[in-house]
Amino acid sequence: MITPEQVLVANKNNLNAMFGLTEAAFAGMEKLVELNIAAAKAALNDSASHTHALLGAKDIQEVLALQTGAYQPTAEKLASYGRHVYEIASTTSAQFGHAFEGKAAEAQKAFMGAVDNMAKNAPAGSETAVNMFKSALAASNSAVESLQKAAKQVADLAENNLNAVAATATASAKPASRKR
């Protein structure tokens, strides 16, 4: 039987978890805003410098050289920006994931305690039904763990693909700037 004190403790823990997740979400958004402000400032400064350099060019060859010289740094900055955004998102997502895993483990433990308590108080002859229920519960927990592992593998694959795309974009900008 659940006591009022247990309900109060559960509500307090859930409220603290919610505030913790809210803080994590705001921290992630704050990092993203800071990154965007820094990127905007850098882009503005780069644009101003590049424009001044173009205005100071003496001939078309120098203009073309300035233009092609800007490709690689721009590609590298875009790749770096993408990595930073992904890092912020994955860190925030990981914080949420850990919180949910912790709450799921607590709920599972409480549910198993309730099942064990019901099994102790079950009428004679219901042991088979209780054991079948426990087996089904164990199978569902195993399936959830498998899904969590698969989700982690997908996240790792996405990170590897992002790094590969960033490396390819940076590498492809190098030959493009040399060809012209």
MARBA-3410 file (N, C-alpha, C, O; in Angstrom, 1 decimal):
180
0.8,-1.2,0.0,0.0,0.0,0.0,0.9,1.2,0.0,1.9,1.3,0.7 ~ 0.5,2.2,-0.8,1.3,3.5,-0.9,0.8,4.4,0.2,-0.4,4.6,0.4 ~ 1.8,5.0,0.9,1.4,5.9,2.0,1.5,7.3,1.5,2.1,7.6,0.5 ~ 0.8,8.2,2.2,0.9,9.7,1.8,2.3,10.2,1.8,2.6,11.1,0.9 ~ 3.1,9.7,2.7,4.5,10.2,2.7,5.3,9.8,1.4,6.1,10.5,0.9
5.0,8.6,1.0,5.6,8.1,-0.3,5.2,8.9,-1.5,6.0,9.2,-2.4 ~ 3.9,9.3,-1.5,3.4,10.1,-2.6,4.1,11.5,-2.5,4.5,12.1,-3.6 ~ 4.2,12.1,-1.3,4.9,13.4,-1.2,6.3,13.3,-1.6,6.8,14.2,-2.3 ~ 7.0,12.3,-1.2,8.4,12.1,-1.6,8.5,12.0,-3.1,9.4,12.6,-3.8 ~ 7.7,11.2,-3.7,7.7,11.0,-5.2,7.4,12.3,-5.9,8.1,12.6,-6.9
6.4,13.0,-5.4,6.1,14.3,-6.1,7.2,15.3,-5.9,7.6,16.0,-6.9 ~ 7.9,15.3,-4.8,9.0,16.2,-4.6,10.2,15.8,-5.5,10.8,16.7,-6.1 ~ 10.4,14.5,-5.6,11.5,14.1,-6.5,11.2,14.4,-8.0,12.1,14.8,-8.7 ~ 10.0,14.2,-8.4,9.6,14.5,-9.7,9.7,16.0,-10.0,10.1,16.4,-11.1 ~ 9.3,16.8,-9.1,9.4,18.2,-9.2,10.8,18.7,-9.4,11.2,19.5,-10.2
11.7,18.1,-8.5,13.1,18.4,-8.6,13.7,18.0,-9.9,14.5,18.7,-10.5 ~ 13.3,16.8,-10.4,13.8,16.3,-11.7,13.3,17.2,-12.8,14.1,17.5,-13.8 ~ 12.0,17.7,-12.8,11.5,18.6,-13.8,12.3,19.9,-13.8,12.7,20.4,-14.9 ~ 12.6,20.5,-12.6,13.4,21.7,-12.6,14.8,21.5,-13.1,15.4,22.3,-13.7 ~ 15.4,20.3,-12.8,16.7,20.0,-13.3,16.7,19.9,-14.8,17.6,20.4,-15.4
15.7,19.3,-15.4,15.6,19.2,-16.8,15.4,20.6,-17.5,15.9,20.9,-18.5 ~ 14.6,21.4,-16.8,14.3,22.7,-17.3,15.6,23.6,-17.3,15.9,24.3,-18.2 ~ 16.4,23.4,-16.2,17.7,24.1,-16.2,18.6,23.6,-17.3,19.3,24.4,-17.9 ~ 18.6,22.3,-17.5,19.5,21.7,-18.6,19.1,22.3,-19.9,19.9,22.6,-20.8 ~ 17.8,22.4,-20.2,17.3,22.9,-21.4,17.7,24.3,-21.6,18.1,24.7,-22.7
17.5,25.1,-20.6,17.9,26.5,-20.7,19.4,26.7,-20.8,19.9,27.6,-21.6 ~ 20.2,25.9,-20.2,21.6,25.9,-20.3,22.0,25.6,-21.8,22.9,26.2,-22.3 ~ 21.4,24.6,-22.4,21.6,24.3,-23.8,21.2,25.4,-24.7,22.0,25.7,-25.6 ~ 20.1,26.0,-24.5,19.7,27.1,-25.3,20.6,28.3,-25.1,20.9,29.0,-26.1 ~ 21.1,28.5,-23.9,22.0,29.6,-23.6,23.3,29.4,-24.4,23.8,30.4,-25.0
23.8,28.2,-24.4,25.0,27.9,-25.2,24.8,28.1,-26.6,25.7,28.6,-27.3 ~ 23.6,27.7,-27.1,23.3,27.8,-28.5,23.2,29.3,-28.9,23.7,29.7,-30.0 ~ 22.6,30.1,-28.1,22.5,31.6,-28.3,23.9,32.2,-28.3,24.2,33.0,-29.2 ~ 24.7,31.8,-27.4,26.1,32.4,-27.3,26.9,32.0,-28.6,27.6,32.8,-29.1 ~ 26.7,30.7,-29.0,27.4,30.3,-30.2,26.9,31.1,-31.4,27.7,31.5,-32.2
25.6,31.3,-31.5,25.1,32.0,-32.7,25.5,33.5,-32.6,25.8,34.1,-33.7 ~ 25.6,34.1,-31.5,26.1,35.5,-31.4,27.6,35.5,-31.8,28.0,36.4,-32.6 ~ 28.4,34.6,-31.3,29.8,34.6,-31.7,30.0,34.3,-33.2,30.8,35.0,-33.8 ~ 29.2,33.4,-33.7,29.2,33.2,-35.2,28.8,34.4,-36.0,29.4,34.7,-37.0 ~ 27.8,35.1,-35.5,27.3,36.3,-36.3,28.4,37.4,-36.2,28.6,38.0,-37.2
29.0,37.6,-35.0,30.1,38.6,-34.9,31.2,38.2,-35.8,31.8,39.1,-36.5 ~ 31.6,36.9,-35.8,32.8,36.5,-36.6,32.4,36.6,-38.1,33.3,37.1,-38.9 ~ 31.2,36.3,-38.5,30.8,36.4,-39.9,30.8,37.9,-40.3,31.2,38.2,-41.4 ~ 30.3,38.8,-39.4,30.3,40.2,-39.8,31.7,40.7,-39.9,32.0,41.5,-40.9 ~ 32.6,40.4,-39.0,34.0,40.8,-39.1,34.7,40.2,-40.3,35.4,41.0,-41.0
34.5,39.0,-40.6,35.1,38.4,-41.8,34.5,39.1,-43.1,35.3,39.3,-44.0 ~ 33.3,39.3,-43.1,32.7,40.0,-44.3,33.2,41.4,-44.4,33.5,41.8,-45.6 ~ 33.4,42.1,-43.3,34.0,43.5,-43.4,35.4,43.4,-43.9,35.8,44.2,-44.8 ~ 36.2,42.5,-43.4,37.6,42.4,-43.8,37.7,42.0,-45.3,38.5,42.5,-46.0 ~ 36.8,41.0,-45.7,36.9,40.6,-47.0,36.4,41.7,-48.0,37.0,41.8,-49.1
35.4,42.4,-47.6,34.9,43.5,-48.4,36.0,44.6,-48.6,36.3,45.1,-49.7 ~ 36.7,44.9,-47.5,37.8,45.9,-47.6,38.9,45.4,-48.5,39.5,46.1,-49.3 ~ 39.2,44.1,-48.4,40.3,43.5,-49.2,39.9,43.6,-50.7,40.7,43.9,-51.5 ~ 38.6,43.2,-51.0,38.1,43.3,-52.4,38.2,44.7,-52.9,38.5,44.9,-54.1 ~ 37.8,45.7,-52.1,37.8,47.1,-52.5,39.2,47.6,-52.8,39.5,48.5,-53.6
40.2,47.0,-52.1,41.6,47.3,-52.3,42.3,46.6,-53.4,43.5,46.8,-53.7 ~ 41.6,45.7,-54.0,42.2,44.8,-55.1,42.6,45.7,-56.3,41.8,46.7,-56.6 ~ 43.7,45.4,-56.9,44.2,46.2,-58.0,43.7,45.7,-59.4,43.6,46.5,-60.3 ~ 43.4,44.4,-59.4,43.0,43.9,-60.7,42.0,42.7,-60.5,41.8,42.3,-59.3 ~ 41.5,42.2,-61.6,40.5,41.1,-61.5,41.2,39.8,-61.0,40.5,39.0,-60.3
42.5,39.6,-61.2,43.2,38.4,-60.7,43.2,38.4,-59.2,43.1,37.4,-58.6 ~ 43.5,39.6,-58.6,43.5,39.7,-57.2,42.1,39.5,-56.6,42.0,38.8,-55.5 ~ 41.1,39.9,-57.3,39.7,39.7,-56.8,39.4,38.2,-56.8,38.8,37.7,-55.8 ~ 39.8,37.6,-57.9,39.5,36.1,-58.0,40.3,35.4,-56.9,39.8,34.4,-56.3 ~ 41.5,35.8,-56.7,42.3,35.1,-55.7,41.7,35.3,-54.3,41.7,34.4,-53.5
41.2,36.5,-54.0,40.6,36.8,-52.7,39.3,35.9,-52.6,39.1,35.4,-51.5 ~ 38.5,35.8,-53.6,37.3,35.1,-53.6,37.6,33.6,-53.4,37.0,32.9,-52.5 ~ 38.5,33.0,-54.1,38.8,31.6,-54.0,39.5,31.3,-52.6,39.3,30.2,-52.0 ~ 40.2,32.3,-52.1,40.9,32.1,-50.8,39.9,32.1,-49.7,40.2,31.6,-48.6 ~ 38.7,32.6,-49.9,37.7,32.6,-48.8,36.9,31.3,-48.7,36.3,31.1,-47.7
37.0,30.5,-49.7,36.2,29.2,-49.7,36.6,28.3,-48.5,35.7,27.9,-47.8 ~ 37.9,28.0,-48.4,38.3,27.0,-47.4,38.0,27.5,-46.0,37.4,26.7,-45.2 ~ 38.4,28.7,-45.6,38.1,29.2,-44.2,36.6,29.1,-44.0,36.1,28.8,-42.9 ~ 35.8,29.5,-45.0,34.3,29.5,-44.8,33.8,28.1,-44.5,33.0,27.9,-43.7 ~ 34.3,27.1,-45.3,33.9,25.7,-45.2,34.3,25.2,-43.8,33.6,24.5,-43.2
35.5,25.6,-43.4,36.0,25.1,-42.1,35.2,25.7,-40.9,34.8,25.0,-40.0 ~ 34.8,27.0,-41.1,34.0,27.6,-40.1,32.6,27.0,-40.0,32.0,26.8,-38.9 ~ 32.0,26.7,-41.2,30.7,26.1,-41.2,30.7,24.7,-40.6,29.8,24.3,-39.8 ~ 31.8,24.0,-40.9,31.9,22.6,-40.3,32.1,22.7,-38.8,31.5,21.9,-38.0 ~ 32.9,23.7,-38.3,33.1,23.9,-36.9,31.8,24.3,-36.2,31.5,23.8,-35.1
31.0,25.2,-36.9,29.8,25.6,-36.3,28.8,24.4,-36.2,28.2,24.2,-35.1 ~ 28.8,23.6,-37.2,27.9,22.4,-37.2,28.3,21.4,-36.1,27.5,20.9,-35.4 ~ 29.6,21.3,-35.9,30.1,20.4,-34.8,29.7,21.0,-33.4,29.3,20.2,-32.5 ~ 29.8,22.3,-33.3,29.4,22.9,-32.0,27.9,22.8,-31.7,27.5,22.5,-30.6 ~ 27.1,23.0,-32.7,25.7,22.8,-32.5,25.4,21.4,-32.2,24.6,21.1,-31.3
26.0,20.5,-32.9,25.7,19.0,-32.6,26.2,18.7,-31.2,25.5,18.0,-30.4 ~ 27.3,19.2,-30.7,27.8,19.0,-29.4,26.9,19.5,-28.3,26.6,18.8,-27.4 ~ 26.4,20.7,-28.5,25.4,21.3,-27.6,24.2,20.4,-27.5,23.7,20.1,-26.5 ~ 23.6,20.1,-28.7,22.4,19.3,-28.8,22.6,17.9,-28.1,21.7,17.4,-27.4 ~ 23.7,17.3,-28.4,23.9,15.9,-27.9,24.2,15.9,-26.4,23.8,15.0,-25.7
24.9,17.0,-25.9,25.1,17.1,-24.5,23.8,17.3,-23.7,23.5,16.6,-22.7 ~ 22.9,18.2,-24.3,21.6,18.4,-23.6,20.8,17.2,-23.7,20.1,16.8,-22.8 ~ 20.8,16.5,-24.9,20.0,15.3,-25.0,20.5,14.2,-24.1,19.7,13.5,-23.5 ~ 21.8,14.1,-23.9,22.3,13.1,-23.0,21.9,13.4,-21.5,21.6,12.4,-20.8 ~ 21.8,14.6,-21.2,21.3,15.0,-19.8,19.9,14.5,-19.7,19.5,14.0,-18.6
19.1,14.8,-20.7,17.7,14.3,-20.6,17.6,12.8,-20.6,16.8,12.2,-19.8 ~ 18.4,12.2,-21.4,18.4,10.7,-21.4,18.8,10.1,-20.1,18.2,9.1,-19.7 ~ 19.8,10.7,-19.5,20.2,10.1,-18.1,19.1,10.3,-17.1,18.9,9.5,-16.3 ~ 18.5,11.5,-17.2,17.4,11.7,-16.2,16.3,10.8,-16.4,15.7,10.2,-15.5 ~ 15.9,10.5,-17.7,14.8,9.6,-18.0,15.2,8.2,-17.6,14.3,7.4,-17.1
16.4,7.8,-17.9,16.8,6.5,-17.5,16.8,6.3,-16.0,16.4,5.2,-15.5 ~ 17.2,7.3,-15.3,17.2,7.2,-13.8,15.7,7.1,-13.3,15.4,6.3,-12.4 ~ 14.8,7.9,-13.9,13.4,7.8,-13.5,12.8,6.5,-13.9,12.0,5.9,-13.1 ~ 13.2,6.0,-15.1,12.6,4.7,-15.5,13.1,3.6,-14.6,12.4,2.7,-14.2 ~ 14.4,3.7,-14.2,14.9,2.6,-13.2,14.2,2.7,-11.9,13.9,1.7,-11.3
13.9,3.9,-11.4,13.2,4.1,-10.2,11.8,3.5,-10.3,11.3,2.8,-9.4 ~ 11.1,3.8,-11.4,9.8,3.4,-11.6,9.7,1.9,-11.7,8.8,1.2,-11.2 ~ 10.7,1.3,-12.4,10.8,-0.1,-12.6,11.0,-0.8,-11.3,10.4,-1.8,-11.0 ~ 11.9,-0.2,-10.4,12.1,-0.8,-9.1,10.9,-0.8,-8.3,10.5,-1.7,-7.6 ~ 10.2,0.4,-8.3,8.9,0.5,-7.5,7.9,-0.4,-8.0,7.1,-1.0,-7.2
7.8,-0.6,-9.3,6.8,-1.5,-9.9,7.1,-2.9,-9.5,6.2,-3.7,-9.2 ~ 8.3,-3.3,-9.6,8.7,-4.7,-9.2,8.5,-4.9,-7.7,8.1,-6.0,-7.4 ~ 8.7,-3.9,-6.9,8.4,-4.0,-5.5,6.9,-4.2,-5.3,6.5,-5.0,-4.5 ~ 6.1,-3.5,-6.1,4.6,-3.7,-5.9,4.2,-5.1,-6.4,3.3,-5.7,-5.8 ~ 4.8,-5.5,-7.5,4.5,-6.9,-8.0,4.9,-7.9,-7.0,4.1,-8.9,-6.7
6.1,-7.8,-6.4,6.5,-8.7,-5.3,5.5,-8.7,-4.1,5.2,-9.7,-3.6 ~ 5.1,-7.5,-3.8,4.2,-7.3,-2.7,2.8,-8.0,-3.0,2.2,-8.7,-2.1 ~ 2.4,-7.8,-4.2,1.1,-8.4,-4.6,1.3,-10.0,-4.7,0.4,-10.7,-4.3 ~ 2.5,-10.4,-5.1,2.7,-11.9,-5.2,2.7,-12.5,-3.8,2.2,-13.6,-3.6 ~ 3.2,-11.8,-2.8,3.2,-12.3,-1.4,1.8,-12.4,-0.9,1.4,-13.3,-0.1
0.9,-11.5,-1.3,-0.5,-11.4,-0.9,-1.5,-12.2,-1.8,-2.7,-12.2,-1.6 ~ -0.9,-12.8,-2.9,-1.8,-13.4,-3.8,-2.4,-14.7,-3.2,-1.8,-15.3,-2.4 ~ -3.5,-15.1,-3.7,-4.1,-16.3,-3.2,-3.3,-17.5,-3.6,-2.6,-17.5,-4.6 ~ -3.5,-18.6,-2.9,-2.7,-19.8,-3.2,-3.1,-20.3,-4.6,-4.3,-20.2,-4.9 ~ -2.2,-20.8,-5.3,-2.4,-21.4,-6.6,-2.2,-20.3,-7.7,-2.3,-20.7,-8.9
-1.9,-19.1,-7.4,-1.7,-18.1,-8.4,-0.2,-17.9,-8.8,0.1,-16.9,-9.5 ~ 0.6,-18.7,-8.2,2.1,-18.6,-8.4,2.4,-18.6,-9.9,3.3,-17.9,-10.4 ~ 1.7,-19.4,-10.7,2.0,-19.6,-12.1,1.7,-18.3,-12.9,2.5,-17.8,-13.7 ~ 0.6,-17.7,-12.6,0.2,-16.4,-13.2,1.2,-15.3,-12.8,1.5,-14.5,-13.6 ~ 1.6,-15.3,-11.5,2.5,-14.2,-11.1,3.9,-14.4,-11.8,4.5,-13.4,-12.2
4.3,-15.7,-11.9,5.6,-15.9,-12.6,5.5,-15.6,-14.0,6.5,-15.1,-14.6 ~ 4.4,-15.8,-14.7,4.3,-15.4,-16.1,4.3,-13.9,-16.2,4.9,-13.4,-17.2 ~ 3.7,-13.2,-15.3,3.7,-11.8,-15.3,5.1,-11.2,-15.1,5.5,-10.3,-15.8 ~ 5.8,-11.8,-14.2,7.2,-11.4,-14.0,8.1,-11.7,-15.2,8.9,-10.9,-15.5 ~ 7.8,-12.8,-15.9,8.6,-13.1,-17.1,8.3,-12.1,-18.2,9.2,-11.7,-18.9
7.0,-11.8,-18.3,6.7,-10.8,-19.3,7.3,-9.4,-19.0,7.7,-8.7,-19.9 ~ 7.3,-9.1,-17.8,7.9,-7.8,-17.3,9.4,-7.8,-17.6,9.9,-6.8,-18.1 ~ 10.1,-8.9,-17.3,11.5,-9.0,-17.6,11.8,-8.9,-19.1,12.8,-8.3,-19.5 ~ 10.9,-9.5,-19.9,11.1,-9.5,-21.4,10.9,-8.1,-21.9,11.7,-7.6,-22.7 ~ 9.9,-7.4,-21.3,9.7,-6.0,-21.8,10.9,-5.1,-21.3,11.3,-4.2,-22.1
11.4,-5.3,-20.1,12.6,-4.5,-19.7,13.8,-4.8,-20.6,14.5,-3.9,-20.9 ~ 13.9,-6.0,-21.0,15.0,-6.4,-21.9,14.9,-5.7,-23.2,15.8,-5.2,-23.8 ~ 13.6,-5.6,-23.7,13.4,-5.0,-25.0,13.7,-3.5,-24.9,14.2,-2.9,-25.8 ~ 13.3,-2.9,-23.8,13.6,-1.4,-23.6,15.1,-1.2,-23.6,15.6,-0.2,-24.1 ~ 15.8,-2.1,-22.9,17.3,-1.9,-22.8,17.9,-2.1,-24.2,18.8,-1.4,-24.6
17.4,-3.0,-25.0,17.9,-3.2,-26.4,17.6,-1.9,-27.2,18.4,-1.5,-28.0 ~ 16.4,-1.3,-27.0,16.1,-0.1,-27.8,17.0,1.1,-27.4,17.4,1.9,-28.2 ~ 17.3,1.1,-26.1,18.2,2.2,-25.6,19.6,2.0,-26.2,20.2,3.0,-26.6 ~ 20.1,0.8,-26.3,21.4,0.5,-26.9,21.4,0.9,-28.4,22.3,1.4,-28.9 ~ 20.3,0.5,-29.0,20.2,0.8,-30.5,20.1,2.3,-30.7,20.7,2.9,-31.6
19.4,3.1,-29.8,19.4,4.5,-29.9,20.8,5.1,-29.7,21.1,6.1,-30.4 ~ 21.5,4.6,-28.8,22.9,5.1,-28.6,23.7,4.8,-29.8,24.6,5.6,-30.2 ~ 23.6,3.6,-30.4,24.4,3.3,-31.6,24.0,4.3,-32.8,24.8,4.7,-33.5 ~ 22.7,4.6,-32.9,22.3,5.5,-33.9,22.9,6.9,-33.7,23.3,7.6,-34.6 ~ 22.9,7.3,-32.4,23.5,8.6,-32.1,25.0,8.7,-32.4,25.5,9.7,-32.9
25.7,7.6,-32.1,27.1,7.5,-32.4,27.3,7.5,-33.9,28.2,8.2,-34.4 ~ 26.5,6.8,-34.6,26.6,6.8,-36.1,26.3,8.2,-36.6,27.0,8.6,-37.6 ~ 25.4,8.9,-36.1,25.1,10.2,-36.6,26.3,11.2,-36.3,26.6,12.0,-37.1 ~ 26.9,11.0,-35.1,28.0,11.8,-34.8,29.2,11.5,-35.8,29.9,12.4,-36.3 ~ 29.4,10.3,-36.0,30.5,9.9,-37.0,30.2,10.4,-38.4,31.1,10.9,-39.0
29.0,10.3,-38.8,28.6,10.8,-40.1,28.8,12.4,-40.2,29.2,12.9,-41.2 ~ 28.4,13.1,-39.1,28.6,14.5,-39.1,30.1,14.9,-39.2,30.4,15.8,-39.9 ~ 30.9,14.2,-38.5,32.3,14.4,-38.5,32.9,14.1,-39.9,33.7,14.8,-40.4 ~ 32.4,13.0,-40.6,32.8,12.7,-41.9,32.4,13.8,-42.9,33.2,14.1,-43.8 ~ 31.2,14.2,-42.8,30.7,15.3,-43.7,31.5,16.6,-43.5,31.8,17.2,-44.5
31.7,16.9,-42.3,32.5,18.1,-42.0,33.9,18.0,-42.6,34.4,18.9,-43.2 ~ 34.5,16.8,-42.4,35.9,16.6,-43.0,35.9,16.7,-44.5,36.8,17.2,-45.1 ~ 34.8,16.1,-45.1,34.7,16.1,-46.6,34.5,17.5,-47.1,35.1,17.9,-48.1 ~ 33.6,18.3,-46.4,33.4,19.6,-46.8,34.6,20.5,-46.8,34.9,21.3,-47.7 ~ 35.4,20.3,-45.7,36.6,21.0,-45.5,37.6,20.6,-46.6,38.3,21.5,-47.2
37.7,19.3,-46.8,38.7,18.8,-47.8,38.3,19.2,-49.2,39.2,19.5,-50.0 ~ 37.0,19.3,-49.5,36.6,19.6,-50.9,36.8,21.1,-51.1,36.9,21.5,-52.3 ~ 36.8,21.9,-50.1,37.0,23.4,-50.2,38.5,23.7,-50.6,38.7,24.6,-51.3 ~ 39.4,22.8,-50.1,40.8,23.0,-50.4,41.1,22.9,-51.9,41.7,23.9,-52.5 ~ 40.7,21.8,-52.6,41.0,21.8,-54.0,40.3,22.9,-54.8,40.8,23.3,-55.8
39.1,23.2,-54.4,38.3,24.2,-55.1,39.0,25.6,-55.1,39.0,26.3,-56.1 ~ 39.6,25.9,-54.0,40.3,27.2,-53.9,41.6,27.1,-54.7,42.1,28.2,-55.1 ~ 42.2,26.0,-54.9,43.5,25.9,-55.6,43.2,25.9,-57.1,44.1,26.3,-57.9 ~ 42.1,25.4,-57.6,41.8,25.2,-59.0,41.7,26.6,-59.7,42.1,26.7,-60.9 ~ 41.2,27.5,-59.0,40.9,28.8,-59.7,42.1,29.6,-59.8,42.1,30.8,-60.3
END
